[in-house]
Amino acid sequence: MEVAGSSKHDVPYILVHSEREITRLKHQADIVNPITRRILVAAGIAPGMRVLDVGCGAGDVTLLISELIGRDGQVVGVDRAPAALAAAEQRAQGHPLHNISFREGDPASLSFERPFDAVAGRYVLMFQADPAAMLRGVARHVRPGGIVAFHEPDWAGVRSTPPAPSYDQCCRWIVETFRRTGIETHMGDKLDATFRAAGLAAPAMHLESVIGGMNGGSDWAHQMFELLVTMCPEVTARGVASELEIKISGFEQRIHHEIEAGSIIVGRSEVGAWSHTPKAAPG
């Protein structure tokens, strides 16, 4: 998940920026980027725009925005994690469009030479102790009437039919660990209230989810298992499950068997919301 590191304004970021985790983020992006693309296009991100990507992580959304705005646009990715930015900058070097730059720091407190046409982020607000304050802080970088667009998850949508017990257990462990850490697992459904609390107009919203059986289910199952692996130190430290339970259970293989037996797995709800900054008063 992309996020802007840690500060006094957010909860601990428990998804360490290891090489394995960055690989997981790339795999996640392969699955959810089409959803994020539809959200950003619906929000109005278009060629020629100057866009701020908040909590850019390893640059997956930054690269996506780069394609949407084209050669005449500019995207600036911001993150507080040097390791993630190093990976993002390396990936950007091989990108065909040279419209990308990165900044390290708190996106709400940084200053820029001129305003942006839009600010966007994916899986960022869920890690904030005060998401409205973060949203208010980054919206000040946007010109009057500009776009504010965020893509956040809601884990209440996770399910399987007929039940895939291993997949369901894996997701329960992830959600409970997030909850005990203070991470908001229902951020997607709270976007409307968060936008309004930040002083923005009530946003337009969009919801999709990943669903699959023999076609597509295994990819998402692998994604959830890799997320559990990344979170394993926190899962055990928070008393959600023991490392022995996770390893002995062989969750990934068991989930695959459940899918082969006919289970359909459904991922978390992927929620997009977008609004505009207040237009300047006529003068």
C-alpha positions as CSV (number, residue, x, y, z in Angstrom):
1,M,0.0,0.0,0.0
2,E,1.2,3.5,-0.8
3,V,1.6,5.8,2.2
4,A,3.5,8.8,3.3
5,G,5.6,7.3,6.0
6,S,5.1,8.3,9.6
7,S,4.9,11.5,11.6
8,K,3.0,12.9,14.6
9,H,0.0,13.1,12.3
10,D,-0.4,9.4,11.5
11,V,-0.3,5.9,12.9
12,P,2.7,3.6,12.6
13,Y,3.3,2.4,9.1
14,I,3.7,-1.3,9.6
15,L,4.3,-2.3,5.9
16,V,8.1,-2.0,5.9
17,H,9.8,-1.0,2.6
18,S,11.7,-4.2,2.1
19,E,12.6,-5.5,-1.4
20,R,9.9,-8.2,-1.0
21,E,7.3,-5.6,0.0
22,I,8.1,-3.4,-2.9
23,T,7.7,-6.4,-5.2
24,R,4.3,-7.0,-3.5
25,L,3.3,-3.4,-4.1
26,K,4.1,-3.8,-7.8
27,H,2.0,-6.9,-8.0
28,Q,-0.8,-5.1,-6.2
29,A,-0.6,-2.3,-8.7
30,D,-0.9,-4.7,-11.6
31,I,-4.3,-5.7,-10.1
32,V,-5.7,-2.5,-8.8
33,N,-4.2,0.1,-11.3
34,P,-7.1,-0.3,-13.7
35,I,-9.5,0.6,-10.9
36,T,-7.3,3.6,-9.9
37,R,-7.2,4.7,-13.6
38,R,-11.0,4.7,-13.8
39,I,-11.2,6.8,-10.6
40,L,-8.7,9.3,-11.8
41,V,-10.2,9.6,-15.3
42,A,-13.6,10.1,-13.8
43,A,-12.2,12.7,-11.4
44,G,-11.0,14.7,-14.4
45,I,-7.2,14.0,-14.5
46,A,-6.3,14.8,-18.1
47,P,-3.4,15.5,-20.4
48,G,-1.3,18.6,-19.7
49,M,-2.1,18.7,-16.0
50,R,0.3,19.3,-13.1
51,V,-0.5,16.7,-10.4
52,L,0.8,16.0,-6.9
53,D,0.9,12.3,-6.0
54,V,0.7,12.0,-2.2
55,G,2.3,9.1,-0.5
56,C,3.7,7.9,-3.7
57,G,5.6,4.9,-2.2
58,A,7.5,3.0,-5.0
59,G,5.8,5.1,-7.6
60,D,3.1,2.9,-9.0
61,V,0.4,5.6,-9.0
62,T,3.0,8.2,-10.1
63,L,3.7,6.2,-13.2
64,L,0.0,5.8,-13.8
65,I,-0.6,9.5,-13.5
66,S,2.3,10.2,-15.8
67,E,0.6,8.2,-18.6
68,L,-2.7,10.1,-18.0
69,I,-1.2,13.6,-18.2
70,G,1.2,12.9,-21.1
71,R,4.3,14.7,-22.1
72,D,2.9,18.1,-21.6
73,G,1.9,17.4,-18.0
74,Q,4.0,17.0,-14.8
75,V,3.6,14.8,-11.8
76,V,5.4,15.2,-8.5
77,G,5.5,12.2,-6.2
78,V,5.9,12.8,-2.5
79,D,6.7,10.3,0.3
80,R,8.4,10.4,3.7
81,A,10.2,7.0,3.2
82,P,13.6,7.3,1.5
83,A,13.7,3.6,0.6
84,A,10.4,3.8,-1.3
85,L,11.5,7.0,-3.1
86,A,14.8,5.3,-4.2
87,A,12.8,2.5,-5.8
88,A,10.4,5.0,-7.4
89,E,13.2,7.1,-8.8
90,Q,14.9,4.0,-10.2
91,R,11.7,2.9,-11.9
92,A,11.1,6.4,-13.3
93,Q,14.5,6.4,-15.1
94,G,13.2,3.7,-17.4
95,H,9.8,5.4,-18.0
96,P,9.4,6.7,-21.6
97,L,7.8,10.0,-20.4
98,H,10.1,12.4,-18.7
99,N,7.4,14.2,-16.7
100,I,8.1,12.8,-13.3
101,S,9.9,14.1,-10.2
102,F,10.0,13.2,-6.6
103,R,10.2,15.0,-3.2
104,E,10.9,13.6,0.2
105,G,8.9,14.9,3.1
106,D,5.5,15.5,4.7
107,P,3.2,16.4,1.8
108,A,0.9,18.5,4.0
109,S,3.8,20.8,5.1
110,L,6.0,20.9,2.0
111,S,6.0,24.0,-0.2
112,F,6.0,24.1,-4.0
113,E,6.9,26.8,-6.5
114,R,3.4,26.9,-7.9
115,P,0.0,25.2,-7.4
116,F,-1.1,21.9,-8.9
117,D,-4.1,21.2,-11.0
118,A,-4.9,18.2,-8.9
119,V,-3.7,16.1,-5.9
120,A,-4.2,12.4,-5.8
121,G,-3.4,9.5,-3.5
122,R,-4.0,5.7,-3.1
123,Y,-4.1,4.0,0.3
124,V,-2.8,7.0,2.2
125,L,-5.6,8.4,4.3
126,M,-6.2,5.1,6.1
127,F,-2.8,5.5,7.8
128,Q,-3.6,9.0,9.1
129,A,-4.7,9.6,12.7
130,D,-6.5,12.7,11.4
131,P,-7.3,12.0,7.7
132,A,-9.3,15.3,7.3
133,A,-6.3,17.3,8.5
134,M,-4.1,15.5,6.0
135,L,-6.6,16.1,3.2
136,R,-6.9,19.8,4.2
137,G,-3.1,20.1,4.2
138,V,-2.6,18.7,0.7
139,A,-5.6,20.4,-0.8
140,R,-3.9,23.8,-0.2
141,H,-1.4,22.8,-2.9
142,V,-4.2,22.8,-5.5
143,R,-5.3,25.8,-7.5
144,P,-8.9,27.1,-6.9
145,G,-11.3,24.7,-8.5
146,G,-8.7,22.0,-8.9
147,I,-9.2,18.3,-8.3
148,V,-8.7,16.3,-5.1
149,A,-9.0,12.5,-5.7
150,F,-8.2,9.6,-3.4
151,H,-8.5,5.8,-3.7
152,E,-9.0,4.0,-0.3
153,P,-10.0,0.5,0.7
154,D,-12.9,-0.8,2.8
155,W,-12.2,-4.2,4.2
156,A,-15.8,-4.9,5.1
157,G,-16.3,-6.2,1.5
158,V,-14.0,-9.1,1.9
159,R,-15.7,-12.5,1.5
160,S,-15.8,-15.9,-0.2
161,T,-18.5,-18.0,-1.7
162,P,-18.8,-20.9,-0.9
163,P,-16.6,-20.2,2.1
164,A,-12.8,-20.4,1.6
165,P,-11.8,-20.7,5.3
166,S,-8.1,-20.1,4.8
167,Y,-8.6,-17.0,2.7
168,D,-11.2,-15.7,5.2
169,Q,-8.8,-16.4,8.1
170,C,-5.9,-14.7,6.3
171,C,-8.0,-11.5,5.8
172,R,-9.3,-11.6,9.4
173,W,-5.7,-11.6,10.7
174,I,-4.8,-8.7,8.4
175,V,-7.9,-6.6,9.4
176,E,-7.5,-7.3,13.1
177,T,-3.8,-6.4,13.0
178,F,-4.6,-3.1,11.2
179,R,-7.3,-2.4,13.8
180,R,-5.0,-3.0,16.8
181,T,-2.4,-0.7,15.2
182,G,-4.9,2.1,14.7
183,I,-5.1,1.8,10.9
184,E,-8.6,2.6,9.5
185,T,-9.9,-0.5,7.7
186,H,-13.1,1.3,6.6
187,M,-11.5,4.4,5.1
188,G,-13.2,4.0,1.8
189,D,-16.7,4.4,3.3
190,K,-15.5,7.3,5.4
191,L,-14.3,9.4,2.4
192,D,-17.4,11.4,2.1
193,A,-17.3,12.6,5.7
194,T,-13.5,13.1,5.5
195,F,-13.8,15.3,2.4
196,R,-16.5,17.4,4.0
197,A,-14.6,17.7,7.3
198,A,-11.6,19.0,5.3
199,G,-13.7,21.8,4.0
200,L,-14.2,20.3,0.5
201,A,-17.5,19.8,-1.3
202,A,-19.1,16.4,-0.8
203,P,-17.3,14.1,-3.3
204,A,-18.5,12.0,-6.2
205,M,-17.7,8.3,-5.4
206,H,-17.0,5.1,-7.1
207,L,-16.7,1.5,-5.9
208,E,-15.2,-1.6,-7.4
209,S,-13.8,-4.9,-6.1
210,V,-11.5,-7.7,-7.2
211,I,-13.4,-11.0,-7.6
212,G,-12.2,-14.3,-9.0
213,G,-12.3,-18.1,-8.9
214,M,-10.0,-20.2,-11.1
215,N,-9.6,-17.1,-13.3
216,G,-8.1,-14.3,-11.2
217,G,-8.7,-15.7,-7.7
218,S,-5.2,-17.1,-7.3
219,D,-3.5,-13.8,-8.1
220,W,-5.5,-12.0,-5.4
221,A,-4.9,-14.9,-3.0
222,H,-1.2,-14.5,-3.5
223,Q,-1.5,-10.8,-2.9
224,M,-3.2,-11.3,0.4
225,F,-0.7,-14.0,1.5
226,E,2.2,-11.7,0.7
227,L,0.6,-8.9,2.7
228,L,0.3,-11.3,5.6
229,V,3.9,-12.2,5.3
230,T,4.9,-8.5,5.3
231,M,2.7,-7.9,8.4
232,C,3.8,-11.1,10.2
233,P,6.0,-9.3,12.8
234,E,3.1,-7.1,13.8
235,V,0.5,-9.9,13.6
236,T,2.5,-11.8,16.2
237,A,3.5,-8.8,18.3
238,R,-0.1,-7.7,18.6
239,G,-1.2,-11.2,19.6
240,V,-3.4,-11.7,16.6
241,A,-1.8,-15.0,15.6
242,S,1.4,-16.9,16.3
243,E,4.2,-17.2,13.7
244,L,3.8,-21.0,14.1
245,E,0.1,-20.8,13.2
246,I,0.9,-18.8,10.0
247,K,3.7,-21.0,8.8
248,I,2.3,-24.4,9.7
249,S,-1.1,-23.6,8.2
250,G,0.4,-23.2,4.7
251,F,-2.2,-20.6,3.9
252,E,-1.4,-19.8,0.3
253,Q,-1.5,-23.4,-0.8
254,R,-4.7,-24.1,1.1
255,I,-6.4,-21.0,-0.4
256,H,-5.4,-22.3,-3.9
257,H,-7.0,-25.7,-3.1
258,E,-10.2,-23.9,-1.9
259,I,-10.4,-22.0,-5.1
260,E,-9.8,-25.1,-7.2
261,A,-12.6,-26.7,-5.2
262,G,-15.0,-24.0,-6.4
263,S,-14.7,-21.0,-4.1
264,I,-15.0,-17.5,-5.4
265,I,-13.0,-14.9,-3.4
266,V,-13.9,-11.2,-3.2
267,G,-11.3,-8.6,-2.2
268,R,-11.8,-5.5,-0.2
269,S,-13.9,-2.7,-1.6
270,E,-11.9,-0.3,-3.6
271,V,-13.5,3.2,-3.2
272,G,-12.7,6.3,-5.1
273,A,-13.8,9.8,-4.1
274,W,-13.1,13.1,-5.8
275,S,-14.1,16.7,-5.4
276,H,-12.7,20.2,-6.1
277,T,-11.1,22.9,-4.1
278,P,-13.2,26.0,-3.6
279,K,-13.1,28.4,-6.5
280,A,-11.7,31.8,-6.0
281,A,-14.2,34.5,-5.2
282,P,-14.8,36.8,-8.1
283,G,-12.9,40.0,-7.7
